[in-house]
């Protein structure tokens, strides 16, 4: 086996391991968020748990792309590896944009009702345990971002770069939940809606930047290959 083939196999193995760790962590966090969110009466934490469920779908997409890439590599179709990773990165960028826009829209819709005294009273019943979980999720997601990004940089995997930024967006989403919980505990329910609107724009912008960078890198790579022929 050539050194190039061995390096390619090690790259795929490292990427696959990182994706599997992301699946396990997201599954554990989702269970914790939904369970504690329900027990602590935190709608924000419950919503973030549903968001983590969407992350599991994105992880499944990453694993599928890596599997297709490995199949292409076994068939010695080297150009398909980059093509699959590019498609996967673009799909994750679209998911980030959709998540950001949904967060923005939801926050604006609910902000029109947040001045209702019933909502304010209900918000104050959120338990402090929800805040503890939200802070833990922020820490865990940031740690996952740093781990996946380090693997992505070592293996030069574009799909893992996209997955890493998705994890960073999840940390921001958890920050939304924490802000909402703090606002609810303080009796200022409007605070989490305003924060959600701002963070929604940030997540959508992150997805747009990722998609543009992926498209640009793919275009530059194609132009370089064409010039080298």
C-alpha positions, 0 to 999 in steps of 0.5 A, a space after each residue: 500500500 502506497 503512503 498516499 493511500 495510507 494517508 487517505 485511509 488515516 484521514 477517513 478513519 480520523 474523520 469517521 471517529 470524530 463524526 461518531 463522537 459527535 453523534 454520541 455527545 449529541 444523543 446524550 445532550 438531547 436526552 438531558 435537554 429534553 428531560 430537564 427542560 420538561 421537568 424544569 418548565 423551560 421552553 427554551 431548553 426544550 426547544 434547544 433539545 429539539 435543535 440538538 435532535 436536528 444536529 443528530 440528523 446533520 451528523 447522520 449526513 456527515 457519516 453518510 458523506 464519509 461513507 460515500 467518500 470511503 467507497 469512492 476512495 476504495 474504487 480509486 476515484 479520488 476526485 469524488 472524495 472532494 466532491 462528496 465532501 463539498 456537497 456535504 458541506 453545502 448541505 450543512 451550510 443550508 441547514 445552518 441558514 435554515 436554523 438561523 432563519 427559523 430562530 429569527 422568525 420564531 423569536 419575532 413571532 413570540 416577541 409579539 406575545 411576550 408582553 402578555 402578563 400570563 406569559 411573564 408569570 409563566 416564565 418566572 416558574 423556570 427552575 435553576 436546574 435548567 440554567 445549569 444544563 444550558 451552561 453545561 451544553 454550551 461548554 460541551 458544544 464548544 469543546 466538541 467544536 474545538 475537537 472536530 476543528 482540530 481533526 478537520 485541520 489535521 485531515 484537511 476535511 471540508 465536511 468536518 470543518 462544516 460539522 465543527 462550525 455547526 457545533 459552534 452554532 449549537 453552542 450559540 443556540 444553547 447560549 440563547 436558551 441560557 439567556 432565556 432562562 435568566 430572563 425568565 428567572 428575572 421576570 423579563 421574558 422579552 430578553 430571550 426573544 431579543 437575544 434569539 433574534 440576534 443569534 438567529 441572524 448570527 447563525 444564518 450568517 455563519 451558514 452563508 459564510 461557510 457555504 460561500 467558502 465551500 463554493 469558492 474553494 471548490 471553484 478554485 480547486 476545479 480551476 486549478 485542476 483544469 489549468 494543470 491538464 
